[in-house]
């Protein structure tokens, strides 16, 4: 906001602004993926450790058809050590969704 008025921002303020923007971008990406799976008929549950979501698809009788963990990544972010471990442990039931949310989803105005 300071740069609008011609006042330069400090390095600390710049790092904080960029960090907030990256966080908002990640949350926006998670919301996009959550909506996509919900619209396809999956039950979406937030996990928060090793993956972002656990999704389950059931048939008309309530039996599980498909179950997997979803990790949402935006930009060029990489998996953490815990996410890599979870991916190896879950094998075929772990999916990495890469999304790039539109800028108006997460930027300051």
N, C-alpha and C positions, 0 to 999 in steps of 0.2 A: 504494500500500500504506500510505503514511503516513496518508492521510486516514481509514483505518479506526481508527487509534489516536488520532485527534484532533489529529495534528500536521499543520499546513498544508504543502502542497508549494510549492516556489518556482516562479516563472514558467519558469525553465529546465527544471526537472523535469517540469512540466506539458507544455511543448512537446515534450520528449523522449518522454514517455509517449504523447502524441497521435501523434507521428511514427511510433513503433513500431507503434501500433495501425493506422494507415493502411497501413503496409507489410505487416502481417500480413493485413489485409483484402484487399489487392491480390494477395498470394500465394494466399490462399484462393480468390479469384475465378478466378485463372489455373488452379488445380487443378480447379475445377468445370468450366471450359470444356474443359480437356485431357481430362477423363474423358468429357464429353459427346461430343466428336469421336471419341475412341477407341471408345466404345460404338457409334457409328454406322458404324464400319468404316474410319475414316481413319487414315493413318499420321501421327502427330503428332511434329514435330521443333521443338525450342526454337531460336529465332533470336536474340532478345535485342537486335537493333539495327533500329529502325524498326518492328518488330512483335514480338509475343510468340512466336507459333508460325507454322510453315509446315505446312499440312496437305495431304495427297495422298490421293485415293481411287482405287483401281485396280479394274479388272474381273477376271474369273477368269483371263484370259490375262496379267495383269500390265501391261496398258496403262493409262495415266493417264486417268481419267474427269473428275476435278475436282481442281484445285490452286489454293490461295489462301493468303494471309497473314492471320493473325488477330491483332487487337489487343484485349486485354481491358481494360475500364474498369469501375471500381466507383465508386459514389456519383456525384458531379457532376464528376468529373475530366475534363479536356479533353485534346486531342491536343497533343503537343509539336511544335516546328517540324519535327524530323526525321520524326515520324510523319505530319505533314501532307504533307511531300515524298514520303514513301513511298506514301501514299494516292494522290497525283496520278500518280506514276510507274506504279503497279500498276493503276490505274483499276478495272476490274471484278473484279480478283482480290485485293481488300483488304477485309476485313470487320471492323467494330468490334462486338464483343460486349459488351453492357452487362449486368452481373450484380450482384446484391446478395446476398452470402453471408449465411447466418444468423449472428447475433452469436456463438453458441457456437463457430463455426469459428475465430474470430480474437481474441476478447477474453481478457484476463487473468482468472484466477480467484482 
